[in-house]
């Protein structure tokens, strides 16, 4: 999702105090007692955990894992992680430490085994996405979680972004009617990629890696379900990224016979002002609502002229919401059914591309 250059910069940020601007805007969250957490890897969205630590006085980071000791050494520079014991073997960490919760943020192809190791020890888990890159491993995770009764969460932070919350609010209000077409985009800079992202076995594909964000948002904002998919994926030029596809396209049949499209690429040039360009357009029977970074959230319908929506919902936190669910008894805002469903859809969409078939979802 981010280049190695970006990743190292982000890991350095993770190891520090976190994002002061984000943290300062969030009220502290109290838990019933001390929750002992280990961070198992620093790939992907580990910053969703580490940037919130200042607002979580009852969370105790007791251990951190990464196969590279330089990464864990940087991580513990964060004052809230300074006392965490450092490991290069996560199974040893899980056996040695008394834990309540594990944040699993290791490479894609290794994630399912790490989740299973945590579940076997009756530990709650919030994991990077996707949960698994193969169907058999996803099935193993689902069975293990069901049998254990642990609380499983997944790091889909975009669901809590004000712009996408606003799109959902517009749809729920009925302003644009029944959503009949969804058009989504993710465009990223490729940069230099770590070795695990350049191999199909350990990466799993661009559709599962970044597509899961937008597929979750397509479902979440529109209220529609996906019933079938046809996909294409390829790598054009850039041999240094190996098996990693830099162009994908997926066409979805929705549950009301509408159509959804998702196009993704790693072709955004270095000269671009931002690393990514995400877009989401919802066309309904009464109007259109869409989000682009350059224009914000816009709306036009039969009852109002085109306008930019300025009054957006407040920023949320996927990690705060998970903790509220796991420890404070709140209803989950990202349900286990949604977590499993988005994983199933991205694996189905990737299957459609690899097999050249329309796949029922």
C-alpha positions in Angstrom: 0.0 0.0 0.0 2.9 2.3 0.6 6.4 2.3 -0.8 9.4 1.1 1.1 10.6 4.7 1.2 7.2 5.8 2.5 7.0 2.8 4.8 10.3 3.6 6.5 9.3 7.2 7.0 6.0 6.0 8.4 7.7 3.5 10.6 9.9 6.3 12.0 6.7 8.2 12.6 5.2 5.2 14.3 8.1 4.9 16.6 7.7 8.5 17.8 4.9 10.0 19.7 2.5 9.5 16.9 0.4 12.1 15.1 0.0 15.0 17.5 -2.6 16.7 15.4 -4.8 13.5 15.2 -4.2 12.6 18.8 -5.1 16.0 20.1 -8.5 15.9 18.4 -9.6 12.7 20.2 -10.8 12.5 23.7 -9.2 9.9 25.9 -11.0 6.5 26.0 -11.2 4.7 29.3 -11.4 1.0 29.6 -12.7 -1.1 32.5 -9.1 -2.0 33.5 -5.6 -2.3 32.1 -5.5 -4.0 28.7 -2.1 -5.5 27.9 -1.4 -5.3 24.1 1.4 -6.6 21.9 2.1 -5.2 18.4 3.0 -8.0 16.1 4.6 -6.3 13.1 4.6 -2.7 11.7 3.4 -3.1 8.1 0.3 -1.4 6.8 -1.8 0.5 9.4 0.1 -0.1 12.6 -0.1 3.7 12.9 -3.8 3.4 13.7 -2.7 1.8 16.9 0.4 3.7 17.8 -0.9 7.2 17.0 -3.7 6.7 19.5 -1.7 5.6 22.5 -1.7 9.0 24.2 -5.5 8.9 24.4 -5.6 5.4 25.8 -4.4 5.6 29.4 -5.6 2.0 30.2 -3.7 0.4 27.3 -0.3 -1.0 28.2 2.0 -1.9 25.3 4.1 -4.7 26.9 5.8 -6.2 23.8 6.5 -5.5 20.1 7.6 -7.9 17.3 9.3 -7.4 14.0 11.8 -9.7 12.3 14.0 -6.6 11.9 15.3 -5.5 15.3 16.0 -2.0 13.9 12.2 -1.6 13.5 11.4 -2.5 17.0 14.2 -0.3 18.3 12.6 2.6 16.5 9.2 1.7 17.7 10.1 1.9 21.4 11.2 5.5 21.0 7.5 6.3 21.3 7.2 7.2 25.0 4.1 5.0 25.4 6.1 2.0 24.1 9.4 2.7 25.8 9.0 -0.2 28.3 7.8 -2.8 25.7 10.0 -5.9 25.3 11.3 -6.4 21.8 11.1 -9.7 19.9 12.1 -11.1 16.6 10.0 -14.3 17.0 6.3 -13.6 17.6 5.5 -17.1 18.8 8.1 -16.7 21.6 6.5 -13.3 22.4 3.0 -14.9 22.6 4.3 -17.6 24.9 6.4 -15.4 27.1 4.0 -12.5 27.7 0.8 -12.2 29.6 -1.5 -10.5 27.0 -5.1 -9.5 26.5 -4.9 -8.2 22.9 -2.6 -8.4 19.9 -2.4 -6.0 16.9 -1.4 -8.2 14.0 0.3 -6.1 11.3 2.7 -8.5 9.6 3.1 -9.2 5.9 -0.1 -10.5 4.1 1.0 -14.0 3.5 2.0 -14.6 7.1 -1.0 -12.9 8.7 -3.4 -15.8 8.9 -0.9 -18.0 10.8 -0.2 -15.1 13.2 -3.9 -14.6 13.8 -4.4 -18.3 14.4 -1.5 -18.4 16.9 -3.2 -15.5 18.9 -6.6 -17.1 18.8 -5.2 -20.5 20.0 -4.0 -18.6 23.1 -7.5 -17.0 23.6 -6.2 -13.5 22.8 -8.3 -10.8 21.2 -7.0 -9.6 17.8 -7.2 -6.5 15.7 -5.5 -7.3 12.4 -4.3 -5.6 9.3 -6.2 -6.4 6.2 -6.8 -8.8 4.5 -7.1 -11.5 7.2 -5.8 -14.1 4.7 -4.7 -14.3 1.1 -6.0 -17.8 0.4 -9.5 -19.2 0.9 -8.4 -22.1 3.0 -6.6 -19.8 5.5 -9.6 -17.5 5.7 -11.8 -20.5 6.5 -9.4 -21.6 9.2 -9.5 -18.1 10.8 -13.3 -18.1 10.8 -13.6 -21.5 12.4 -11.0 -20.7 15.0 -12.5 -17.4 16.0 -16.0 -19.0 16.2 -14.7 -21.8 18.4 -12.7 -19.5 20.7 -15.2 -16.6 21.2 -12.4 -14.0 21.0 -13.1 -10.5 19.7 -11.7 -10.0 16.2 -11.3 -6.6 14.5 -9.7 -5.4 11.3 -8.0 -2.2 10.4 -10.2 -0.5 7.8 -9.7 3.1 8.9 -11.2 4.7 5.8 -14.7 3.8 7.0 -14.3 6.3 9.8 -13.2 9.2 7.6 -15.5 12.2 7.6 -15.9 12.3 3.8 -17.1 8.7 3.6 -19.3 9.0 6.7 -20.9 12.0 4.9 -21.6 9.9 1.8 -23.3 7.2 3.9 -25.3 9.9 5.7 -26.5 11.3 2.3 -27.6 7.8 1.1 -29.3 7.0 4.4 -31.3 10.2 4.2 -32.8 9.2 0.8 -31.5 12.3 -0.9 -30.1 10.4 -3.9 -32.7 7.6 -3.9 -31.7 4.0 -4.6 -28.0 3.6 -5.5 -27.8 2.1 -9.0 -24.2 2.7 -9.9 -21.0 2.9 -7.8 -17.7 4.0 -9.3 -14.5 3.8 -7.1 -10.9 4.5 -7.6 -7.6 4.0 -5.8 -4.4 5.4 -7.4 -1.1 5.2 -5.6 2.6 5.9 -6.1 4.5 2.7 -6.5 7.9 3.7 -5.0 10.2 1.1 -3.8 8.5 -2.0 -2.4 9.6 -4.5 0.3 10.4 -8.0 -0.8 7.2 -9.5 0.5 5.1 -7.3 -1.7 6.9 -8.4 -4.8 5.9 -12.1 -4.5 2.4 -13.4 -5.2 2.7 -15.9 -2.3 3.4 -13.3 0.3 1.5 -10.4 -1.2 -1.7 -12.0 -2.3 -2.5 -9.5 -4.9 -3.3 -5.8 -5.3 -7.1 -6.4 -5.2 -6.9 -8.0 -1.7 -4.3 -5.5 -0.4 -5.8 -2.1 -1.3 -9.1 -3.1 -2.9 -10.5 -4.2 0.4 -10.6 -0.6 1.6 -12.7 0.6 -1.3 -14.9 -2.5 -1.5 -15.7 -2.0 2.2 -16.6 1.7 1.5 -18.6 0.8 -1.6 -20.8 -1.5 0.5 -20.8 0.7 3.6 -21.8 4.0 2.0 -24.3 2.6 -0.6 -26.1 0.0 1.5 -25.8 -2.3 -1.5 -24.4 -5.9 -1.6 -22.2 -7.4 -4.3 -23.4 -10.6 -6.0 -20.9 -11.3 -8.8 -17.6 -10.0 -10.1 -15.5 -9.9 -13.3 -11.9 -8.6 -12.9 -8.7 -8.0 -14.8 -5.3 -7.4 -13.3 -1.7 -7.0 -14.7 1.6 -5.4 -14.3 2.8 -3.1 -17.1 6.5 -2.1 -17.1 8.2 -1.6 -13.7 9.8 -5.1 -13.5 11.3 -4.2 -10.1 7.9 -4.6 -8.4 7.8 -8.3 -9.4 4.4 -10.1 -9.1 2.7 -7.0 -7.8 -0.1 -5.9 -10.2 0.0 -2.2 -10.9 -3.3 -2.0 -12.9 -6.6 -3.7 -11.9 -10.2 -3.3 -12.9 -13.3 -5.0 -11.3 -16.9 -4.9 -12.4 -19.5 -5.9 -9.8 -23.2 -6.9 -10.1 -25.1 -5.4 -7.2 -28.0 -7.0 -5.3 -30.5 -4.7 -7.0 -29.0 -5.4 -10.5 -27.0 -2.2 -10.4 -23.4 -2.0 -11.3 -20.2 -1.2 -9.4 -16.8 -0.6 -10.8 -13.4 -0.4 -9.0 -10.3 0.7 -10.9 -6.9 0.7 -9.2 -3.3 1.5 -10.2 0.2 2.1 -8.8 0.9 4.6 -11.6 0.6 7.9 -9.7 3.8 9.9 -10.5 6.3 11.1 -8.0 5.4 14.6 -8.9 1.8 14.2 -7.5 1.1 16.3 -4.4 -0.1 13.2 -2.4 0.7 9.5 -2.3 -2.8 8.4 -3.2 -5.9 9.6 -5.1 -9.1 7.9 -3.8 -12.5 8.6 -5.3 -16.0 7.3 -4.7 -19.1 8.2 -6.7 -22.6 7.0 -5.9 -25.3 7.5 -8.6 -28.8 7.0 -7.4 -32.3 7.2 -8.8 -32.7 10.8 -7.5 -29.2 12.2 -7.6 -25.4 11.8 -7.3 -23.0 12.1 -4.4 -19.3 11.7 -4.7 -16.0 12.3 -3.0 -12.6 13.3 -4.5 -9.7 14.8 -2.6 -9.6 17.8 -5.0 -13.3 18.7 -4.7 -14.4 17.2 -1.4 -17.9 15.7 -1.0 -20.3 17.0 -3.6 -24.0 16.4 -4.0 -26.7 17.1 -6.6 -30.2 15.9 -6.7 -33.7 16.7 -7.9 -34.3 18.9 -4.9 -31.0 20.8 -4.7 -28.5 22.3 -7.0 -24.9 20.9 -7.1 -23.1 21.8 -3.9 -20.0 21.0 -1.8 -21.0 19.5 1.5 -19.0 21.4 4.2 -20.7 20.1 7.4 -19.0 16.7 7.7 -19.3 14.1 10.5 -16.4 14.1 13.0 -13.3 11.9 12.4 -13.6 8.5 13.9 -11.1 5.8 14.8 -11.3 2.2 13.8 -9.1 1.2 16.8 -11.2 3.2 19.3 -14.4 1.6 18.0 -12.8 -1.8 18.3 -11.8 -1.2 21.9 -15.3 0.1 22.7 -16.7 -3.2 21.3 -14.2 -5.5 22.8 -13.9 -4.0 26.3 -16.7 -1.5 26.9 -19.6 -3.6 25.6 -20.6 -1.4 22.7 -22.1 -2.7 19.5 -19.4 -3.1 16.8 -19.5 -0.5 14.1 -17.4 -2.8 11.9 -19.1 -6.1 12.4 -17.6 -9.6 12.1 -20.0 -10.3 9.2 -18.7 -7.2 7.4 -15.1 -8.2 8.1 -15.5 -11.6 6.7 -17.6 -10.4 3.7 -15.1 -7.9 2.5 -12.4 -10.6 2.7 -14.5 -13.0 0.7 -15.2 -10.3 -2.0 -11.6 -9.4 -2.5 -10.6 -13.1 -2.8 -13.5 -13.6 -5.2 -12.5 -10.6 -7.3 -8.9 -11.8 -7.4 -10.1 -15.3 -8.4 -12.1 -13.7 -11.2 -9.0 -12.0 -12.6 -6.7 -15.1 -12.2 -9.2 -17.6 -13.7 -10.8 -15.3 -16.3 -14.3 -16.1 -15.1 -17.3 -14.3 -13.6 -17.3 -15.3 -9.9 -20.5 -15.4 -7.9 -20.1 -13.7 -4.5 
